[in-house]
Amino acid sequence: MGWTRICASAEIANGEYVVAGVAGRSLVVARVGGVVHAVENVCGHQTRRMDGGALRLGPAGEPCLECPHHAMCFDLRDGHIVEDAGHQGMDPVRAFAAREEAGAVFVELPD
């Protein structure tokens, strides 16, 4: 599928995110510290949606999205679990490359 336009850059303020439906996937596309990130909108615990969760910095300053259902914190850069809130053995969320170009946000999705 390649790089897919998600929205205008101005639609995602720093510290905020949008939820986008693309090619049958739901994505959370966030801007933290001026950098855009994209993860699949599915928690690795019971496959519940991640939107509604808070953006925050993890213990090492990493940009994270906290699951609103389980309080697990996922690194937006690669989807790994930063804080597991006591839920052992959970899967990471799937992260996708994101970039800005010509005033728009793009996410690279697999074919």
C-alpha positions in Angstrom: 0.0 0.0 0.0 2.9 2.4 0.7 2.6 5.9 2.1 -1.0 7.0 2.7 -2.1 10.6 3.4 -4.0 10.7 6.8 -4.8 14.4 7.3 -3.4 17.9 7.1 -0.5 18.5 9.5 -2.5 21.3 11.2 -5.2 18.9 12.2 -2.9 17.3 14.9 -1.8 19.7 17.5 1.2 18.8 19.7 0.1 16.5 22.5 -3.0 15.4 20.6 -4.0 12.6 18.2 -6.6 11.8 15.6 -8.2 8.4 14.8 -8.1 7.5 11.1 -9.7 4.6 9.3 -7.5 3.5 6.4 -7.7 0.3 4.3 -9.7 -1.5 6.9 -7.5 -0.5 9.8 -8.1 2.0 12.6 -5.0 4.1 13.5 -4.1 6.5 16.2 -1.9 9.2 14.7 -0.4 11.4 17.4 2.0 14.3 17.6 4.3 14.3 20.7 7.2 16.7 21.0 6.5 17.9 17.5 7.0 14.5 16.0 4.1 12.4 14.4 3.7 8.8 15.3 1.1 6.1 14.2 0.0 2.9 15.9 -2.9 0.5 15.3 -5.9 1.4 17.4 -5.9 -2.0 19.1 -4.5 -2.9 22.5 -2.6 -6.2 22.9 -4.8 -7.1 25.8 -8.4 -8.2 24.8 -8.0 -6.3 21.5 -9.9 -3.2 22.7 -9.6 0.2 21.1 -6.8 2.6 22.2 -8.5 5.9 21.4 -9.7 7.6 24.5 -6.3 6.9 26.1 -4.0 9.6 27.3 -0.8 10.7 25.6 2.1 11.0 28.0 5.8 10.5 28.4 7.1 7.2 29.7 9.7 6.8 32.5 12.6 7.4 30.1 10.8 10.3 28.3 9.5 8.2 25.5 6.2 9.3 23.7 3.5 6.9 24.9 -0.2 6.2 24.5 -1.9 4.7 27.6 -4.7 2.2 27.0 -7.9 3.6 28.4 -9.1 0.2 29.5 -6.0 -1.4 31.2 -3.6 1.5 31.9 -0.9 -0.2 29.9 1.5 2.3 28.3 2.8 1.8 24.8 5.8 3.5 23.1 4.4 5.3 20.0 7.8 4.9 18.2 7.7 1.1 18.0 4.6 -0.1 19.9 6.5 -1.9 22.8 5.1 -1.9 26.3 6.7 0.7 28.5 4.5 0.1 31.6 2.5 -3.1 31.8 0.2 -2.2 34.8 0.5 -5.7 36.0 -0.7 -7.4 32.8 2.1 -9.8 32.0 2.8 -11.2 28.5 0.8 -8.7 26.5 1.6 -8.1 22.9 2.9 -4.7 21.7 0.7 -2.5 19.5 1.7 -2.4 15.9 3.5 0.8 15.0 3.8 2.3 11.5 6.3 4.8 10.1 4.8 8.3 9.9 6.1 11.5 8.3 5.1 15.0 7.4 5.4 16.4 3.9 3.9 19.4 2.1 1.7 20.2 5.1 0.2 16.7 5.4 0.7 13.6 7.6 1.5 10.3 5.9 1.6 6.8 7.3 3.4 3.9 5.7 1.1 0.9 5.6 2.0 -2.6 4.4 0.7 -4.0 1.1 
